[in-house]
């Protein structure tokens, strides 16, 4: 987009070089900053967060749930949502730093509670307290998620034969125009002849390739 803006302004084109590894490396963000400042690798915290706790994925009675408590208010509300207000009185869980220092004990305590009910019960109970929370979806359940449905992230592609296949929708929503998916899936080999003719092959050569099972 920056290059397009520069082209519109200055009339100068551009060549853009983007690699997958560069893109992923750019997401190191504060983790890289830790290394730049200390010379040490960012500590592995597995499912937890280095600055906030509790934070991460927890097991419920039937599945898993993601909980993020970024503020002290989140922590208080979570204890009340789980009916575990006594945790607020424990000195080892008093501040975010304290909870990070005792994160293994904290996670174990919370997971014992969370295993008592299924995810479908915990999510609304915790969410109504204003705490970031979500069920952990897989590639099947994500399409039943209300947010995914509302964002219309799945659409069906139709074939000339009348069949229909689900696929992932375009993830960008534009205010001034609406994206329309491709309603045609070309059958295998349907473009072979036209492509070969455009490359200079005549009918006789194409038929010879077909007889020799090349195409």
LINWOVEN-V690093 format. One record per residue. N is the residue number from 1. SS is DSSP state (hx for helix, st for strand, lp for the rest). PHI is phi in whole degrees, -180 to 180 (999 if undefined). BURIAL is + if it has 24 or more other ideal C-beta (glycine too) atoms within 12 Angstrom, else -. Layout:
n->[N/N]
ss->[SS/SS]
phi->[PHI/PHI]
burial->[BURIAL/BURIAL]
This chain:
n->[1/2/3/4/5/6/7/8/9/10/11/12/13/14/15/16/17/18/19/20/21/22/23/24/25/26/27/28/29/30/31/32/33/34/35/36/37/38/39/40/41/42/43/44/45/46/47/48/49/50/51/52/53/54/55/56/57/58/59/60/61/62/63/64/65/66/67/68/69/70/71/72/73/74/75/76/77/78/79/80/81/82/83/84/85/86/87/88/89/90/91/92/93/94/95/96/97/98/99/100/101/102/103/104/105/106/107/108/109/110/111/112/113/114/115/116/117/118/119/120/121/122/123/124/125/126/127/128/129/130/131/132/133/134/135/136/137/138/139/140/141/142/143/144/145/146/147/148/149/150/151/152/153/154/155/156/157/158/159/160/161/162/163/164/165/166/167/168/169/170/171/172/173/174/175/176/177/178/179/180/181/182/183/184/185/186/187/188/189/190/191/192/193/194/195/196/197/198/199/200/201/202/203/204/205/206/207/208/209/210/211/212/213/214/215]
ss->[lp/hx/hx/hx/hx/hx/hx/hx/hx/hx/lp/lp/lp/lp/lp/lp/lp/lp/lp/hx/hx/hx/hx/hx/hx/hx/lp/lp/hx/hx/hx/hx/hx/hx/hx/hx/hx/hx/lp/lp/lp/lp/lp/lp/lp/lp/lp/lp/lp/lp/lp/lp/lp/lp/st/st/st/st/st/lp/lp/lp/lp/st/st/st/st/st/lp/lp/lp/hx/hx/hx/hx/hx/hx/hx/hx/hx/hx/lp/lp/lp/hx/hx/hx/hx/hx/lp/hx/hx/hx/lp/lp/hx/hx/hx/hx/hx/hx/lp/hx/hx/hx/hx/hx/hx/hx/hx/hx/hx/hx/hx/lp/lp/lp/lp/hx/hx/hx/hx/hx/hx/hx/hx/hx/lp/lp/lp/lp/st/st/st/st/lp/lp/lp/lp/lp/hx/hx/hx/hx/lp/hx/hx/hx/hx/hx/lp/lp/lp/st/st/st/st/st/lp/lp/lp/lp/lp/st/st/st/st/st/lp/lp/lp/lp/lp/lp/lp/lp/lp/lp/lp/lp/lp/lp/lp/lp/lp/lp/lp/lp/lp/lp/lp/hx/hx/hx/hx/hx/hx/hx/lp/lp/lp/lp/hx/hx/hx/hx/hx/hx/hx/hx/hx/lp/lp/lp/lp]
phi->[999/-62/-68/-65/-64/-67/-63/-64/-82/-110/73/-110/-78/-153/-117/-108/-113/-130/-111/-63/-66/-62/-63/-69/-61/-65/-82/-65/47/-65/-66/-67/-60/-60/-69/-61/-83/-112/78/-113/-68/-63/-66/-75/-119/51/-83/-94/-118/-74/-114/-126/-159/-76/-154/133/-104/-127/-82/-110/-67/-132/-164/-132/-141/-103/-127/-127/-113/-91/-118/-66/-63/-57/-62/-63/-65/-65/-60/-72/-63/-90/59/-129/-62/-62/-65/-68/-92/-83/-61/-73/-117/-66/-120/-61/-63/-62/-67/-67/-68/-119/-64/-64/-65/-63/-62/-64/-64/-67/-69/-59/-73/-65/-72/-79/-135/-76/-56/-61/-86/-71/-56/-67/-64/-81/-64/-65/-88/83/-96/-60/-152/-161/-68/-93/-88/-108/-72/-100/-71/-61/-78/-95/-67/-62/-67/-62/-64/-63/-84/53/-89/-130/-142/-104/-97/-104/-101/-59/-81/97/-75/-137/-130/-75/-152/-83/-80/-64/-82/-105/-104/-107/-75/-97/-153/-111/-73/-119/-71/-72/-94/-138/-109/-69/-60/-56/87/-67/-104/-58/-65/-66/-67/-65/-66/-68/-90/108/-79/-94/-61/-66/-67/-66/-65/-65/-63/-68/-66/-92/60/-76/-124]
burial->[-/-/-/-/-/-/-/-/-/-/-/-/-/-/-/-/-/-/-/-/-/-/-/-/-/-/-/-/-/-/-/-/-/-/-/-/-/-/-/-/-/-/-/-/-/-/+/+/+/-/-/+/+/+/+/+/+/+/+/+/-/-/+/+/+/+/+/+/+/-/-/-/-/+/+/-/+/+/+/-/+/+/-/+/-/-/+/-/-/-/-/-/+/-/-/+/-/-/+/+/-/+/+/-/-/+/+/-/+/+/+/-/+/+/-/-/+/-/+/-/-/+/+/-/+/+/+/-/+/-/+/-/+/+/+/+/-/-/-/-/-/-/-/-/-/-/-/-/-/-/-/-/+/+/-/-/-/-/-/-/-/-/-/-/-/-/-/-/-/-/-/-/-/-/-/-/-/-/-/-/-/-/-/-/-/-/-/-/-/-/-/-/-/-/-/-/-/-/-/-/-/-/-/-/-/-/-/-/-/-/-/-/-/-/-]
